[in-house]
Amino acid sequence: MNQKSSYDRLYELAEKHGDLLRPPAVNHILVRLWQEEQLFALADSLRRENFYLVTMVANDERELGDHCFKIYYLFSHPVEDLFLTIEYLLESQRESYPSIYSYFQAVDPFEQEIRDMFGLEPSGNRDDQVQPGSRLHAPYPCDLYPLRRDRTMAQLKQRVQEYNRQGLHRTTPVERMQPSQGGLLLSVGPVHAGIIEPGRFVFHIAGEVIDDLDIFLGYTHKGIERLFQSKMTLHDGWRLAEQVSGDSAFAHSLAYCRAVEALAESKLTEEAELLRGLFLELERIYNHVGDTAALAHDVALDLIASELMVIREELVRLNASITGHRYLCGLNRPGGIVLPQPLDTDRIRTILFSCLERYTALTGRLVSMSSFRNRAISTGILTKADALRIGATGLAARASGVDRDFRRNHPNGIYCEPWLRKSFDSPDDLIFADETIREDRAGDVYARLLVRIQEVKSSAAIVEKILERWNTCPERNQTCFLSEVRFNSDNNYTFAIGHAEGWRGEVIYWIMQDKMEHIYRCKVRDPSMLNWPALCLSIIPHEVKGKRVETILADFPLINKSFNLSYSGNDL
Amino acid sequence: MSIKHIGFVRLFATNLPEHLLSLLGCDLHTETLPVRRGKKSIFIRHLDGGSSNAPEMELTALTNPIYDLAQYGIRFVPSPRHADILLITGPLTWNMLGPAIAAFGSMPGPKRVITMGDCASFVEPYAVKNCIFSDSYAVAELPQNMKESIVVHIAGSLPNPQDIIMKLGELR
């Protein structure tokens, strides 16, 4: 019997519930809904089919054809390269929308953000109200709504300044909190003892055990999404994308460029794609090595930590010597990539593989040390069920057994190439194949470390393959690999999606084109946004295989480090 | 093996083959820059005023065995209460203005401030024209007393560790 393809099934499903529109890409279905029942029915079907939420975008389109706010939900097929966008129209003058929280809990961080940035309230289907204040804290007037288009950036700035001159501050949620009976509130942050980003963690503790944890972020909110639409053009937005999260600068600018290239329908040269793959993997490697060092440091194994930090330093110096920037900034452009000098493949190969050799030896010692295993194994467990329920993503989800990687599920660029895909699937050395290892799917600190170690290996193998391929390219001595990027004004007010699997997980850019090659709306989604709730779930008391697991306060820094989420990428 | 080579990282680094060391452009022994000889120590409290996390990565790198910031008598401390200097990275968001003022307030005198990065648009004499964040509604201004306490500004869209050390070396 001929089975229907997933695309056809999804097509029929979408057609049944709403109006189909012209999608932004061939592996994409776009459906427009305007009634609550339609949205719930479709969300329910999607949940049954194990689709997961990728991003959720609110957009102020009151001055465009439909005269209303819109909410876009982007879903992905669990395995195949297939996206569905739901375009939900709010009734004009309405400032609330139905929440699909009961079908997809992953909408929670997005709904909180939309509450602050647009003033749109989710209604129904939620056990609690969405509190304002996740991005805009006490220094902001409560009806600022910076992403609505009826005020200019200058007006917004003036409004905030005046509000602060009058000294009217609202109370923050932290000030309103009360400890539970017999418990204690321990508020940490926003300024932490180490050299890290700001965020406030409020622990409800009883003795040493953490009863509950509230995480308040938003301290690094810089108004990035508004800056995209008021200051940047489609051509130069990559500069701002690099500032979203410094450790994923390349993944962010890459995802941005992919979205812009999708709008301009430009085709890239093979060389540009190879370089993009190369730098994406180099970024993954130096971050994973740095995180391994930090984990060793956090369990007081400073000998190994110091040696790993030296390796990391060598790797960022390698970045600097081939690209001119230690953290791979300034390379991506819409249409391709620009290098400061021709690529020195020998240098990359020599340094990278020397580093890899030492890294393998050091991590081999680290994972077998009893004092490390004691701290890391079964600490901070994120169960697979929890990870799926809240839509955790990237490295953290993979360590919990959710086999999800955009390089494989939604390949673009070199990741589509058969010569590379073979290396993804081969049973010996690469990440995904070996399902027999259970330790690296247990969802604890140890598992997240093992996944990092495996990914360093597989990334180095990918780099090796890319370099081999690079040496056969006729234009390998050039420095500029740009294709033409020309925007079609017919595409004004249409959107496109760009994604890149950074080291934390997939980075998603959702960009709507404005007239004059400006940006109408750019929604950035760093993987951290979905994974902060995952961190919280792995710490508060929960059940693992029928047993109650509790975390003590002293383990929090270790667990936090094993996720190593970005504050800046979440707060925007 | 000279006295320079004592210590675990040195031992480990000297195991590298010679050609590799020259490829790296440096030997991996602790690099010593010609700054801050015979001066008093400095305790720095770092404060993230809303940076992308790259400046934090560079500050962390300063403490690794290669840069070894402690050799210059400079140390990052966990609390502003025993800090000589407040080091602010990033453009200083409105959300971080309160914590920044509180941290500055709890420092002992004489209070000094260092700012880092080109997105620190509040640093008057050094302010970068067309800084990417200066127009944003979310970026605040540093209070006057903190502005007056700025002793050093470390410029660059991402100053690298050597530059940071050289700039810190100007401190007395």
Contacts between the chains, C-beta under 8 A, distances in Angstrom:
chain1	res1	chain2	res2	distance
A	136	B	95	7.8
A	137	B	94	7.6
A	137	B	95	4.7
A	138	B	98	7.3
A	139	B	94	4.1
A	139	B	95	6.6
A	139	B	97	6.6
A	139	B	98	7.2
A	139	B	140	7.4
A	140	B	94	6.6
A	144	B	137	7.6
A	146	B	137	5.7
A	146	B	138	7.8
A	153	B	135	5.7
A	153	B	136	7.3
A	153	B	137	6.2
A	154	B	135	7.7
A	156	B	137	3.8
A	157	B	135	7.2
A	157	B	136	7.4
A	157	B	137	4.5
A	159	B	137	7.6
A	160	B	94	6.3
A	160	B	137	5.4
A	160	B	138	7.8
A	164	B	94	7.3
A	164	B	140	7.7
A	190	B	96	7.1
A	190	B	99	5.1
A	191	B	47	5.9
A	191	B	48	7.9
A	191	B	80	7.7
A	191	B	99	5.3
A	191	B	103	5.6
A	193	B	78	3.5
A	193	B	79	6.9
A	194	B	78	7.1
A	195	B	46	4.9
A	195	B	56	5.4
A	195	B	59	4.8
A	195	B	60	5.2
A	195	B	63	8.0
A	195	B	76	6.0
A	196	B	48	7.4
A	196	B	56	6.2
A	197	B	48	5.0
A	197	B	51	7.7
A	197	B	53	5.5
A	197	B	56	6.3
A	198	B	47	8.0
A	198	B	48	5.0
A	198	B	50	7.9
A	198	B	96	6.1
A	198	B	99	6.8
A	218	B	95	5.9
A	219	B	48	7.9
A	219	B	50	7.0
A	219	B	93	6.9
A	219	B	95	4.6
A	219	B	96	5.3
A	219	B	99	7.3
A	220	B	48	6.9
A	220	B	50	4.1
A	220	B	51	7.2
A	220	B	90	7.1
A	220	B	93	6.1
A	220	B	95	7.4
A	220	B	96	7.2
A	221	B	50	7.2
A	221	B	93	5.8
A	221	B	95	5.7
A	221	B	138	5.3
A	222	B	50	5.4
A	222	B	90	8.0
A	222	B	91	6.3
A	222	B	93	5.7
A	222	B	133	5.7
A	222	B	136	5.8
A	222	B	138	5.1
A	222	B	139	6.7
A	223	B	133	7.8
A	223	B	136	3.9
A	223	B	137	5.3
A	223	B	138	3.8
A	223	B	139	7.4
A	224	B	136	7.9
A	226	B	136	7.0
A	226	B	137	6.9
A	227	B	132	7.2
A	227	B	133	7.2
A	227	B	135	7.1
A	227	B	136	5.6
A	230	B	135	7.3
A	231	B	132	7.6
A	231	B	135	6.1
A	239	B	132	6.6
A	240	B	132	6.0
A	242	B	52	7.8
A	243	B	52	4.8
A	243	B	119	7.3
A	243	B	132	6.3
A	243	B	133	7.8
A	244	B	52	6.4
A	245	B	52	5.8
A	245	B	53	6.3
A	246	B	51	7.3
A	246	B	52	3.8
A	246	B	53	4.6
A	246	B	54	2.7
A	246	B	55	7.3
A	246	B	56	7.8
A	246	B	57	6.4
A	246	B	158	7.5
A	247	B	53	5.6
A	247	B	54	6.9
A	247	B	57	6.2
A	249	B	52	7.5
A	249	B	54	7.0
A	290	B	57	7.6
A	303	B	8	6.0
A	306	B	8	7.1
A	306	B	9	5.5
A	306	B	64	7.1
A	306	B	65	5.0
A	307	B	8	7.7
A	307	B	9	6.7
A	307	B	12	5.7
A	309	B	61	7.7
A	309	B	64	4.0
A	309	B	65	6.7
A	309	B	66	8.0
A	310	B	9	6.3
A	310	B	12	7.6
A	310	B	13	7.0
A	310	B	28	6.1
A	310	B	64	6.7
A	310	B	65	5.9
A	310	B	66	6.2
A	312	B	61	7.9
A	312	B	64	7.7
A	313	B	61	6.4
A	313	B	64	5.8
A	313	B	66	5.2
A	314	B	24	6.2
A	314	B	28	7.5
A	316	B	61	7.5
A	317	B	24	6.6
A	317	B	25	7.1
A	317	B	26	7.7
A	320	B	160	7.5
A	321	B	25	6.7
A	325	B	158	7.4
A	326	B	58	7.8
A	326	B	158	7.2
A	326	B	160	6.2
A	327	B	54	5.5
A	327	B	57	7.2
A	327	B	158	6.7
A	329	B	157	7.7
A	329	B	158	7.1
A	347	B	23	6.4
A	350	B	20	6.8
A	350	B	23	5.9
A	351	B	20	7.5
A	351	B	23	6.5
A	351	B	24	6.8
A	354	B	16	7.4
A	354	B	20	5.7
A	566	B	53	6.2
A	567	B	53	7.2
A	568	B	50	7.4
A	568	B	51	6.9
A	568	B	52	5.0
A	568	B	53	5.5
A	571	B	50	7.9
